[in-house]
Amino acid sequence: MHALFITLGCAKNEVDTDRMRALLAADGFEEALAVSDADVAIVNTCSFLETATSESIECTLELADEIARGVRGVPIIMCGCVPSRYGGELADELPEVAAFVRHDEEDGIVQVVRHVLGIDRTPCLPPHVLRTVEGASAFLKISEGCNRFCSFCAIPYIRGRYCSRPLDELLDEARALLEGGVRELVLIGQDTGIWGSDFAPKRTLADLLRALDEVARPFGAWIRVLYLQPEGMTDELIAAIRDLPSVLPYIDIPIQHCSKRLLKAMNRSGSPEELHTLFDRLRSEIPGMVLRSTAMAGFPGETDAEADELASFLQKEGFDYCSVFAFSPEDGTRAAKLPDQVPDDVKLERTQRLIDIAEQEGFSSTASHIGEVVDVIIDGVDDTDDGAELIGHCWFQAPDSDGVVHIEQGEATVGDIVRVELVDSFCYELVGRIVDA
């Protein structure tokens, strides 16, 4: 039997899909790469924004239409955030779907698939480590849920309260991934900086990084941390990122805004002065620090002056990478009901202005690396009109986020780490040539 997996949304969903893939593989299923070869289709959905929910439903309906035009019946199972957010409303709205699985029910995917397909056999015991990653980099999800309740965000209502994964479980998973050929572990969660705060006794993200560093060093692997919050940057964590050999000097800190008034309305904290002080400290205490952030345009009540304030803040900070989003009034969130909603055309204009600034700073930062000789992890090989081209990323590029390094000449396989001289750039992309070690 073959299962087709379609994953929408963030890296955390990629990890959840991989876990379901591993469970089904242990039960004898193989992965299908096309619906025509599948016996069941599993769609792992995103519902972070209204647009993501719409995309998830449209993808499911397109898949159902493709199946309807085919010659074999393939039941569709919808998993993840959309079923978690909308629950029982979906069965009547989407009769094309055979089963709905909430994010906290995904470990039971084998039983759901068996029921949908009418399979009755003795279950196979799943592997201890439920991952199947093939490639040079792997996301390591260290927690689930969120306690922040930012006024614009539905994640706590979809994914529940914050829950750290146990240290031993994470170390086992990391070790298995590295033994399988992974050369970079990317730590993710809704709020990675507070990992271990819900344990008794409490642990810290710095504790986790120290333990992972011991596992990663024998493999020469990298550790990268995403989704930190400003409040999570403790003295201990800064020291760990600076001093641990495997941990990259790369930090992802979403700020959303800099206005103290708007941050308070978002149920967040901070001010321009506090944020500038934090980023100045990170750059001074961690040599070569690369910073990624996220900014939001058009939050309810945002004035022209506050929009200008955020634009000036981004220009002054000159983040290496910065994602920009327009505020979206999500069902069930407090911000959706706030007065003074910003008109769509104004949000669009403000968003584009911030994107232009982010790209100007980001392209310049990327170009500043020309002439450096760096280690590059090979992620794949592309066939071009001029022949094979190696595609990889270096330490200041998060996989699937920040651009890649194109290497037109040389031989390597996925997972190799090669020395590369960076000779050119375009936008966030870099061109390099392999040099002798």
KAMO-V408340 format. One record per residue. N is the residue number from 1. SS is DSSP state (h for helix, s for strand, l for the rest). OMEGA is omega in whole degrees, -180 to 180 (NA if undefined). D_LAST is the distance of its C-alpha to the last C-alpha in Angstrom with 2 decimals. Layout:
# KAMO-V408340
N:SS:OMEGA:D_LAST + N:SS:OMEGA:D_LAST
This chain:
# KAMO-V408340
1:l:-176:46.17 + 2:s:179:43.56 + 3:s:175:42.80 + 4:s:180:41.44 + 5:s:174:39.63 + 6:s:-176:39.67 + 7:s:178:38.10 + 8:l:175:39.02 + 9:l:-166:38.08 + 10:l:180:35.44 + 11:h:179:32.60 + 12:h:175:35.17 + 13:h:177:37.04 + 14:h:179:33.97 + 15:h:-180:33.84 + 16:h:177:37.59 + 17:h:-179:37.41 + 18:h:178:34.72 + 19:h:177:37.05 + 20:h:178:39.94 + 21:h:-179:37.87 + 22:h:179:37.10 + 23:h:-180:40.78 + 24:h:177:41.99 + 25:h:178:39.46 + 26:h:180:40.83 + 27:l:175:44.26 + 28:l:180:43.41 + 29:l:171:42.59 + 30:s:-178:39.90 + 31:s:174:38.36 + 32:s:179:39.85 + 33:l:178:37.95 + 34:l:-178:41.20 + 35:h:-180:44.65 + 36:h:-179:46.18 + 37:h:-171:44.43 + 38:l:170:45.18 + 39:l:177:48.03 + 40:s:178:47.43 + 41:s:-179:45.56 + 42:s:-179:44.22 + 43:s:177:43.71 + 44:s:-165:42.06 + 45:s:176:43.42 + 46:l:178:42.77 + 47:l:-178:45.63 + 48:l:177:44.03 + 49:l:177:45.71 + 50:h:179:48.71 + 51:h:178:46.58 + 52:h:176:44.32 + 53:h:180:47.48 + 54:h:179:48.79 + 55:h:-180:45.57 + 56:h:-180:45.67 + 57:h:178:49.29 + 58:h:178:48.83 + 59:h:180:45.94 + 60:h:-180:48.19 + 61:h:176:51.11 + 62:h:177:49.07 + 63:h:178:47.88 + 64:h:179:51.52 + 65:h:178:52.61 + 66:h:179:50.02 + 67:h:-179:51.27 + 68:h:-180:54.87 + 69:h:-177:54.23 + 70:l:-175:52.69 + 71:l:-179:54.43 + 72:l:178:53.48 + 73:l:179:54.03 + 74:l:179:50.95 + 75:s:-180:51.77 + 76:s:175:49.74 + 77:s:179:48.84 + 78:s:-177:47.99 + 79:s:167:45.94 + 80:s:-165:44.58 + 81:h:-178:45.64 + 82:h:175:48.43 + 83:h:179:50.45 + 84:h:-176:49.76 + 85:h:-171:51.07 + 86:h:170:53.99 + 87:h:-172:54.99 + 88:h:180:58.33 + 89:h:-168:58.72 + 90:h:-174:56.35 + 91:h:180:58.31 + 92:h:-177:61.06 + 93:h:-176:58.76 + 94:l:179:56.33 + 95:l:179:58.38 + 96:l:-176:55.59 + 97:l:-177:53.56 + 98:l:-178:54.44 + 99:s:178:53.15 + 100:s:-176:51.71 + 101:s:176:49.34 + 102:s:-178:48.71 + 103:h:-179:45.29 + 104:h:176:46.71 + 105:h:-171:48.12 + 106:h:176:44.96 + 107:h:176:44.57 + 108:h:-175:47.79 + 109:h:-180:46.40 + 110:h:-180:47.06 + 111:h:179:50.74 + 112:h:-180:51.01 + 113:h:179:49.51 + 114:h:-179:51.77 + 115:h:-179:54.77 + 116:h:-177:54.05 + 117:h:-180:53.57 + 118:l:-179:56.45 + 119:l:178:54.35 + 120:l:178:55.97 + 121:l:-180:54.01 + 122:l:-178:52.84 + 123:l:174:49.79 + 124:l:178:46.47 + 125:l:-180:44.90 + 126:l:176:41.80 + 127:l:179:38.48 + 128:l:178:37.96 + 129:l:-171:34.90 + 130:l:176:35.84 + 131:l:180:32.61 + 132:l:-171:31.33 + 133:l:171:28.18 + 134:l:-178:25.89 + 135:l:-172:22.71 + 136:l:-178:19.72 + 137:s:179:21.86 + 138:s:173:25.31 + 139:s:178:28.05 + 140:s:-177:29.66 + 141:s:-172:33.20 + 142:l:-179:34.34 + 143:s:175:37.87 + 144:s:175:40.61 + 145:l:-176:43.23 + 146:l:178:43.86 + 147:l:-170:46.44 + 148:l:-179:46.11 + 149:l:171:48.62 + 150:l:-170:47.52 + 151:l:-178:50.55 + 152:l:-166:48.73 + 153:l:180:46.89 + 154:l:-174:48.26 + 155:h:180:45.45 + 156:h:180:47.46 + 157:h:180:50.31 + 158:h:-172:48.11 + 159:h:178:45.74 + 160:l:-178:47.93 + 161:l:-175:47.40 + 162:l:179:44.13 + 163:s:179:43.09 + 164:s:173:39.98 + 165:l:-177:38.47 + 166:l:-178:38.64 + 167:h:-177:35.71 + 168:h:179:35.76 + 169:h:180:35.86 + 170:h:180:32.81 + 171:h:177:30.81 + 172:h:-179:31.89 + 173:h:179:30.89 + 174:h:-179:27.46 + 175:h:180:26.85 + 176:h:179:28.06 + 177:h:-179:25.86 + 178:h:177:22.68 + 179:h:178:23.85 + 180:l:176:24.40 + 181:l:178:20.80 + 182:l:-180:20.97 + 183:l:175:17.97 + 184:s:175:19.92 + 185:s:-179:23.49 + 186:s:-176:25.49 + 187:s:-178:28.65 + 188:s:178:31.72 + 189:l:179:35.47 + 190:l:-178:38.29 + 191:l:-171:37.84 + 192:h:-173:34.84 + 193:h:-178:35.64 + 194:h:177:38.80 + 195:l:176:37.44 + 196:l:-178:39.52 + 197:l:179:42.35 + 198:l:176:44.67 + 199:l:172:44.15 + 200:l:-2:46.61 + 201:l:-177:45.43 + 202:l:172:43.16 + 203:l:-179:39.37 + 204:l:176:36.84 + 205:h:177:33.67 + 206:h:175:32.00 + 207:h:-180:33.22 + 208:h:-180:31.65 + 209:h:179:28.26 + 210:h:179:28.29 + 211:h:179:29.19 + 212:h:178:26.61 + 213:h:179:23.85 + 214:h:178:24.77 + 215:h:-172:24.57 + 216:h:-172:21.26 + 217:h:-180:19.19 + 218:l:-180:19.05 + 219:l:-175:17.58 + 220:l:-174:14.93 + 221:l:178:17.15 + 222:s:172:18.32 + 223:s:-179:21.99 + 224:s:-178:23.60 + 225:s:176:27.31 + 226:s:172:29.62 + 227:s:171:33.39 + 228:s:175:34.00 + 229:l:-178:37.26 + 230:h:-178:37.86 + 231:h:-177:40.14 + 232:h:-176:37.53 + 233:l:-180:35.27 + 234:l:176:36.56 + 235:h:-178:35.47 + 236:h:-178:34.19 + 237:h:178:32.10 + 238:h:179:30.61 + 239:h:-180:29.66 + 240:h:179:28.08 + 241:h:-179:25.91 + 242:h:-166:24.92 + 243:h:-176:24.35 + 244:l:-173:23.12 + 245:l:-175:19.35 + 246:l:-174:19.35 + 247:s:-177:21.69 + 248:s:175:20.45 + 249:s:-176:22.28 + 250:s:-178:23.85 + 251:s:176:27.59 + 252:s:-179:30.03 + 253:s:177:33.52 + 254:l:179:36.25 + 255:l:-176:38.94 + 256:s:178:41.26 + 257:l:175:43.16 + 258:l:-179:43.70 + 259:l:180:47.51 + 260:h:-180:49.01 + 261:h:-179:52.04 + 262:h:177:50.17 + 263:h:177:47.78 + 264:h:178:50.90 + 265:h:176:52.38 + 266:l:-172:49.23 + 267:l:174:49.76 + 268:l:-179:46.61 + 269:l:177:46.34 + 270:l:179:44.89 + 271:l:178:45.56 + 272:h:-177:43.71 + 273:h:-179:43.81 + 274:h:-179:42.51 + 275:h:177:39.65 + 276:h:180:38.62 + 277:h:179:38.73 + 278:h:-176:36.53 + 279:h:175:33.80 + 280:h:-180:33.98 + 281:h:-180:33.59 + 282:h:-179:30.57 + 283:h:-178:28.78 + 284:h:-175:29.82 + 285:h:-180:29.12 + 286:l:-176:25.81 + 287:l:177:23.30 + 288:l:-176:21.80 + 289:l:173:24.20 + 290:s:-175:24.36 + 291:s:172:27.87 + 292:s:178:29.43 + 293:s:180:33.21 + 294:s:180:36.20 + 295:s:-179:39.41 + 296:s:178:42.78 + 297:s:171:45.26 + 298:l:174:48.99 + 299:l:-177:49.76 + 300:l:179:53.57 + 301:l:179:55.19 + 302:l:-180:52.21 + 303:l:175:53.79 + 304:h:-179:52.69 + 305:h:180:51.99 + 306:h:174:49.79 + 307:h:177:47.89 + 308:h:-179:47.37 + 309:h:179:46.31 + 310:h:178:43.53 + 311:h:179:42.35 + 312:h:179:42.26 + 313:h:-179:40.44 + 314:h:178:37.60 + 315:h:-178:37.38 + 316:h:-178:37.30 + 317:h:179:34.68 + 318:l:-180:32.37 + 319:l:177:30.73 + 320:l:177:27.29 + 321:s:177:28.92 + 322:s:175:32.61 + 323:s:-178:34.65 + 324:s:180:38.30 + 325:s:171:41.23 + 326:s:178:44.93 + 327:l:177:47.24 + 328:l:-179:48.70 + 329:l:-175:52.01 + 330:l:178:51.29 + 331:l:175:54.26 + 332:l:179:55.03 + 333:l:-179:53.19 + 334:l:-177:55.09 + 335:h:180:53.50 + 336:h:-177:54.88 + 337:h:-179:58.36 + 338:l:175:57.89 + 339:l:176:60.05 + 340:l:174:58.81 + 341:l:-178:56.38 + 342:l:179:54.47 + 343:l:-176:55.42 + 344:h:-178:52.85 + 345:h:177:52.73 + 346:h:177:52.03 + 347:h:-179:49.30 + 348:h:-180:47.70 + 349:h:-180:47.85 + 350:h:179:46.44 + 351:h:-179:43.63 + 352:h:178:42.60 + 353:h:179:42.74 + 354:h:177:40.32 + 355:h:180:37.98 + 356:h:179:37.98 + 357:h:-179:37.09 + 358:h:-180:34.37 + 359:h:178:32.77 + 360:h:-180:33.12 + 361:h:-177:31.38 + 362:h:178:28.76 + 363:h:179:27.87 + 364:h:179:27.60 + 365:h:178:25.34 + 366:h:-179:22.99 + 367:h:-178:23.00 + 368:l:-179:22.24 + 369:l:178:18.60 + 370:l:-178:18.11 + 371:l:179:15.70 + 372:l:172:13.56 + 373:s:-172:9.83 + 374:s:169:10.09 + 375:s:178:9.47 + 376:s:174:11.83 + 377:s:180:14.01 + 378:s:-178:15.38 + 379:s:-178:19.16 + 380:s:180:20.61 + 381:s:177:21.07 + 382:s:174:23.78 + 383:s:179:25.77 + 384:s:178:26.58 + 385:l:-179:28.79 + 386:l:180:25.81 + 387:s:-177:24.22 + 388:s:177:21.91 + 389:s:177:19.97 + 390:s:178:17.43 + 391:s:180:18.61 + 392:s:176:16.80 + 393:s:180:17.08 + 394:s:-168:15.28 + 395:l:-177:16.74 + 396:l:177:19.57 + 397:l:175:20.80 + 398:l:-179:23.08 + 399:l:178:23.26 + 400:l:-177:26.39 + 401:l:-161:27.24 + 402:l:-175:25.11 + 403:l:-174:23.70 + 404:l:173:20.50 + 405:s:178:17.51 + 406:s:-179:18.31 + 407:s:-171:15.74 + 408:l:-179:17.89 + 409:l:179:15.75 + 410:l:-179:13.38 + 411:l:177:14.03 + 412:l:177:13.69 + 413:l:-179:16.48 + 414:l:-179:18.02 + 415:l:176:16.55 + 416:l:172:12.94 + 417:s:-175:10.46 + 418:s:176:7.77 + 419:s:-173:5.88 + 420:s:170:8.81 + 421:s:180:10.74 + 422:s:-171:14.33 + 423:s:-178:16.71 + 424:s:177:20.07 + 425:s:171:22.23 + 426:s:-172:25.56 + 427:l:178:27.52 + 428:l:-177:25.28 + 429:s:178:22.81 + 430:s:175:19.55 + 431:s:-179:17.98 + 432:s:174:14.29 + 433:s:-179:12.11 + 434:s:177:8.85 + 435:l:177:6.30 + 436:l:-179:3.78 + 437:l:NA:0.00
